[in-house]
Amino acid sequence: MNAQAKDELTHRTIVAFLADIFERRGGEEYLGEPVTMAEHMLQGACLAQRQGEEEKIIVAALLHDIGHFTSEFGTFSMNDTHDKHHEEAGALVLERFFPTIVTDCVRYHVAAKRYICATDPKYFDELSEASIHSLKLQGGPMNAEEIAAFGKLPNFREIVKVRYLDDAGKVAGMATPGFSYYAPMVQRVVDDHMQASGRIPA
């Protein structure tokens, strides 16, 4: 996604832009997992909704990997030797329109994997081969200083929650609603944030 296209997005077009990404590129392979990119993100949102999470968390789970499509460096592959920082790419696209709780979950979901790996030894054993490979590129488990800093993030609990939803959304053949089902919810989260920040009338 080039800078001009990003600058042209508005609160009225961001949801359609995201829907178009799901439509055009959602069928791409997801990091060597048994699901596509769209299936992975939709599963995260579906599981969040089943758990009774608030709409912001459902939307964060839905969009956490959107940076794989908006990063100038392209999507991840098992042949990569450097991290492509998709989490930051995604957060940069969303931060103009979404509340911090959503963008933090997007921006720090990779850090959350590093955090949990360092604090819960059983977690690493449950990671897929692709997730272990990306973990190595992303810096591996956190050290003590990183753990302490991560735990002080304002939306720490929500970030970790979305990370677990991320890990759970890799089930081959799982039926979920499509993006169109979540689109009104995404728009509500955008509109509520834009109104609360005074950028559009309430």
Secondary structure as GFF3:
##gff-version 3
##sequence-region A 1 202
A	DSSP	alpha_helix	3	8	.	.	.	ID=ss1
A	DSSP	alpha_helix	14	25	.	.	.	ID=ss2
A	DSSP	alpha_helix	37	50	.	.	.	ID=ss3
A	DSSP	alpha_helix	55	63	.	.	.	ID=ss4
A	DSSP	alpha_helix	67	70	.	.	.	ID=ss5
A	DSSP	alpha_helix	86	94	.	.	.	ID=ss6
A	DSSP	alpha_helix	100	107	.	.	.	ID=ss7
A	DSSP	alpha_helix	109	119	.	.	.	ID=ss8
A	DSSP	alpha_helix	121	125	.	.	.	ID=ss9
A	DSSP	alpha_helix	129	137	.	.	.	ID=ss10
A	DSSP	alpha_helix	144	150	.	.	.	ID=ss11
A	DSSP	alpha_helix	156	168	.	.	.	ID=ss12
A	DSSP	alpha_helix	179	196	.	.	.	ID=ss13
###
